[in-house]
Amino acid sequence: MIYGSGSHTYEVQENWWQLPEGWNFGWIPAVGVDSQDRVYVYSRSEHPLVVFDRDGNFLTSWGDDVLVDAHGIFIDAEDNIYCVDRDAHIMHKFTLDGELLMSVGEQGQPGAEGEPFNRPTDLALGPDSEMFISDGYGNARVHKYSPDGELIKSWGTPGTGPGEFDLPHCVRVDPRNRVMVADRSNNRIQFFTLDGEYIEEWDGLKHPDTIYIDEDEIVYVAEMDQHLTIMTLDGEVITQWGSERGNEVPGMFYACPHGIWVDSHGDMYVSEVQADGRLQKFIRQR
């Protein structure tokens, strides 16, 4: 099966990964790829962070004694791994080997109203390595931190207007230094300056869960309503596909697309929640 169109067409690769005997994945909220094309699968499983090579061979697993409730993942240019732990109200920064470098938030303790964190969702880095963390399930906020974990500012209130959020589910910083926030329940992506000033929005999305931006400034959006959309940085749709819930055809989405990342070959990984063990690999056709 071929999905997409034009320069963004893909063939799905079935059963591309192999876990050790006796291991199983639960829900897989997030997936990331490092500079060596190693794939980091962040799941709500007994082994929350599992690493494969791009052919799906198991490499290692870590985080069992730290990570509680997988949600968002981010990998920076130095291959540091940032794991947002939703129900633990905390973000952890690791080396690629799983050494804990820093934690932001108080383990297991939600912040006061509007304060970090109350079930946070995702993270991105700005041009000066400042951290932007979306705080979406218990709050309606984005928090900006210094590289060493000091809070700089927060913005956002509940609502549907500009700068308001109804479940800010993912945050990314684009090549134009705009902060993109997947405002999931408002079916849109909002854009802000690095200081949190509203710029514009893309509406009409289908509950956007997670955003990835590649080196060619192409935007990939995993949408909860069983869809995937690929766009230019100006918001022009390049291609999209999806299905009704429960579709078991390879390349379609059985449950809810939730995590997305693209490797150096242009191959795309999409994970799903509300069903166990859903992680598809789409091979880009050249």
Number of C-alpha atoms within 10 A of each C-alpha: 10 13 19 18 12 9 11 15 15 21 17 20 14 12 11 14 17 13 15 10 6 5 10 13 20 17 21 27 28 31 28 24 27 21 13 11 16 20 26 26 26 29 28 22 20 14 19 23 22 21 23 20 16 18 12 16 16 17 14 14 16 16 19 13 8 13 23 22 21 24 26 31 29 24 23 14 9 10 16 19 25 24 27 32 25 25 21 22 25 26 25 18 20 18 15 18 14 15 13 16 12 13 17 18 19 14 16 16 15 20 16 11 11 19 16 26 33 26 25 34 31 29 26 24 23 20 12 8 13 19 23 28 29 34 31 25 18 21 26 26 28 32 22 25 20 16 14 12 14 12 16 13 13 20 17 20 17 16 13 13 10 16 23 19 27 23 27 32 31 32 29 26 24 21 15 10 14 20 26 23 30 30 31 23 18 22 21 21 26 24 25 19 14 17 13 18 14 16 14 13 18 16 14 11 22 20 25 29 30 29 25 22 21 15 10 9 15 17 21 24 28 27 26 24 20 23 23 25 20 22 17 14 16 10 13 12 12 17 17 16 15 18 17 13 14 13 14 12 10 16 22 22 27 21 22 24 31 32 30 29 28 24 18 13 11 17 17 19 22 27 26 28 22 15 14 16 17 20 26 23 25 22 18 19 15 10
